[in-house]
């Protein structure tokens, strides 16, 4: 079984504001959002080639 590799970046935060919400009580509301990108990968050989060393 091939080893699984996981890459992830540091969490980053951003502020999301709404300026034109349909309901007036939610208009100009500020939300906090935190995200992290995670990628999972593994090696999977699908082809083997013999290389001739003579030029």
VOPAGU-2260 file (C-alpha; in pm, 1 decimal, decimal comma):
REM VOPAGU-2260
SITE   aa  ch    i         X         Y         Z
SITE  UNK   A    0       0,0       0,0       0,0
SITE  UNK   A    1     133,1     344,0     -91,8
SITE  UNK   A    2     187,6     598,3     185,0
SITE  UNK   A    3     -64,6     879,9     204,4
SITE  UNK   A    4      65,3    1238,1     222,6
SITE  UNK   A    5    -133,9    1525,3     371,6
SITE  UNK   A    6     -47,6    1889,9     308,9
SITE  UNK   A    7    -223,2    2167,6     494,1
SITE  UNK   A    8    -164,8    2537,5     531,2
SITE  UNK   A    9    -206,1    2745,4     842,5
SITE  UNK   A   10    -561,9    2859,1     918,3
SITE  UNK   A   11    -639,7    3207,2     796,5
SITE  UNK   A   12    -914,1    3438,6     911,0
SITE  UNK   A   13   -1108,3    3699,5     724,3
SITE  UNK   A   14   -1398,5    3929,5     802,7
SITE  UNK   A   15   -1713,2    3908,2     592,3
SITE  UNK   A   16   -1961,1    4195,3     596,4
SITE  UNK   A   17   -2306,5    4204,6     445,6
SITE  UNK   A   18   -2427,3    4538,4     320,0
SITE  UNK   A   19   -2748,7    4459,7     138,6
SITE  UNK   A   20   -2918,9    4170,4     315,6
SITE  UNK   A   21   -3283,1    4103,9     232,2
SITE  UNK   A   22   -3390,2    4135,9     596,0
SITE  UNK   A   23   -3308,5    4471,5     757,0
SITE  UNK   A   24   -3206,4    4324,3    1096,2
SITE  UNK   A   25   -2919,1    4139,8     923,4
SITE  UNK   A   26   -2806,4    4438,1     713,2
SITE  UNK   A   27   -2444,4    4550,8     775,6
SITE  UNK   A   28   -2367,6    4239,8     982,3
SITE  UNK   A   29   -2004,2    4134,3    1038,0
SITE  UNK   A   30   -1910,4    3766,2    1040,7
SITE  UNK   A   31   -1579,7    3595,6    1121,1
SITE  UNK   A   32   -1461,2    3322,3     885,7
SITE  UNK   A   33   -1170,1    3083,9     940,9
SITE  UNK   A   34   -1047,8    2849,2     668,6
SITE  UNK   A   35    -773,6    2592,4     613,9
SITE  UNK   A   36    -676,0    2426,4     286,8
SITE  UNK   A   37    -609,6    2050,3     309,6
SITE  UNK   A   38    -479,0    1832,1      22,9
SITE  UNK   A   39    -445,3    1453,7      44,2
SITE  UNK   A   40    -238,3    1260,0    -209,3
SITE  UNK   A   41     -63,3     930,3    -266,8
SITE  UNK   A   42     180,7     788,3    -520,0
SITE  UNK   A   43      40,7     543,1    -768,4
SITE  UNK   A   44     282,1     403,7   -1027,5
SITE  UNK   A   45      98,0     325,1   -1348,9
SITE  UNK   A   46     378,9     267,9   -1599,5
SITE  UNK   A   47     730,2     120,8   -1600,1
SITE  UNK   A   48     976,9     188,0   -1883,7
SITE  UNK   A   49    1313,8      26,8   -1955,5
SITE  UNK   A   50    1570,2     287,7   -2068,1
SITE  UNK   A   51    1854,2     182,4   -2296,7
SITE  UNK   A   52    2180,9     335,4   -2160,8
SITE  UNK   A   53    2359,4     330,3   -2499,2
SITE  UNK   A   54    2332,1     653,1   -2706,4
